[in-house]
Amino acid sequence: MKLANTRSGLVCGLALVAIISQFFRSSMSVIAPELIHDLALTPEMLGLAGGMFFLAIGLSQVPVGIAFDRIGPRRTLLLISVFALAGTVVMATATSGRDLIVGRFLMGLGSGASFISSVVLLMRWYPTERVGTMYGRVFALSQLGTLLAATPLAWLSGWFGWQAVFAGSAVALVIVVGAFYWLVRDHPPDRPPAPPLRESLGRTLAGYLEVLRQPGYKRVVAVHMFAYATLATVFGLWAGPYLHDVHGLDGVARGNVLLMMSIAQVAGMLWLVPLERRLNTRKGVIVGAALVVIATLLVLALMAAPPLWLAVSLLVLLSAASTYSPVIIAHAASLTPPALLGRGSATANLGQVTGSFSLPVITGVIAGLFERSGGGYPADAYRWIFACLALGLGTGLAIYAGVRDLKPRPDGGSPGKPH
């Protein structure tokens, strides 16, 4: 059997696309001080550039969800990746903050199908109780992208310049999308494809409202708005400047810390996500992990200048504990009718990217309230940023707390029991 018709081929193709998407998402943090210098960025511009990627993903979710249900994830991702390619070219030639913002927007627009394609396709290829675990594996593999956005990006940028790195990423993107199109199929070979969607556009759009009317769905979206967005804001935007301004680390040293944070995310995916099946609870895993993240942020907020070892340890812990998004996605998917799976996944992802756009912009405004000294922001700016993130996640968690737990194994059987 050809690899393109197997689950291994599916996971490989999904992982490749997720890897390059994660690289794009995370590629600002380690080079942020250089971007600030080279492009004369204000803190508001830096925050806007960080959030613009996710705003673009958010804007793409309605058309992407419709396209998934009409033409399938495979062709949708191929078409939308043209925007990501254009974004990498703009980044490779950027000379101003405006170029950076436009490039990030296009890259985000072109990445709008990357992760929801995983949800939809895994729901089609795997039993429902395994979707969260398989998505966790794909997400764990995707952390290779965050690894590449750490020390390797810092090193390559130091040698060749950050613009040359993005020129190379354009070539990598073409190879990855080609591999995805070859490896992935919209349906398992032993299952006939669903008939194409014949709804009117109005009825199709109404499907999004139908998704939101599912009991408890909006509560799940509420915590999803802050869960990944908190990690994305720290790892993808402020960790690098924080380590530079408060602890005086250079590019490679910052990259090494981000590398440790990336490894912690991989480890978190491998041990945290499977807990939903082992403990037979999604809500318990989500609440427990979110509380750890909130506590970590509060410690960072309360300490003006913690020792470097403690600051790094807290950032690593935050990264490991923030890997519960696949469990949230599995919870949302289990609430979605099969006919609305594409739009349901897009709706859940829309909540995530709304937070991922808003939090960088809000924290950029917070940083702008403080005067820069010695080329960086004072420690108090970062303390307020961490406090803001803790408040946001706490609010989302409080709303989510009222939802009913949907257990991966409703019969309460052991994880190894076939279903």
C-alpha angles and dihedrals in degrees: 000000000000117000088239090066097050136084089240090059090048094052092044092052094045091048094051092053092044091050095057091042090054090049090054092046094049101035098099103060103069094043096037095109089052092047090050090052100040097043099032092237124187116214089254090054091047091051092045092050090050093050097039091076090060095041088059091049089051093051090051096053099085096050091039092051091050092047091050091056093043108038103007135251095276098063093034093058092046092054098043094048089075087077092053090052090052090049094054090052091052090048091049090056100035117140101164143033089259091058090050092052093047092047093050091048093053092045090052092047090052091049094053094107099040103096103023088056086062092053095048096043095044089051088055097045103037138047113266094249091058098048096088092049094046092046088051089055092050089047090048091053089047088064087078082079092057089046089055089048090058126055096351091054091046091049096045091045090052092052104036106012128257092267092060089051091058091048088056091047089059089062091046090051093056091051093047096049090048090052091048092052091050098045104038130073125188093230137025112263092242094053123069114235118256114256113265115271110265099180122128116255090252092053090046092054090046087061089073091058089047090055091052090051092062108113111268095000096118090051090055090049089051094062090038088061091066107024101077093020091064092054092042091052094049100038099032099042121006108031092076096048091042092054090046099045102036101030102025098234120164125226099276093042090051088048091053091055091048088049089056089048090052092050088049089055091053091049091047091053092051097050106021103048096050089056088081089068097036094050093030093227132106097180093051093054093047095048094044095049093045091052090054091052092048092050091050092050091049092053090052089048095050096049116073097201114356118193111277093248091054094045091051092046091052092048090050092048091049090052094049094047094045094068097094096100092103088060090052090049091050089051091051093045091052088058093052124092112238093244090058098043096116093048091040092055090046091050092052091046090049089062091051096049092044088062092041090057097041100047097055090047093048093046090047089057089049091053089049090061089070127070116243117238129185091004096303147067122274122254091251090064091059092045090058091045091054091046091051091052092049091051093050095049091045090054093050091047092051090055092046092050090078095062123104115250113247106203120216089227108038090185091057092236124155119276091250095053113109118241 
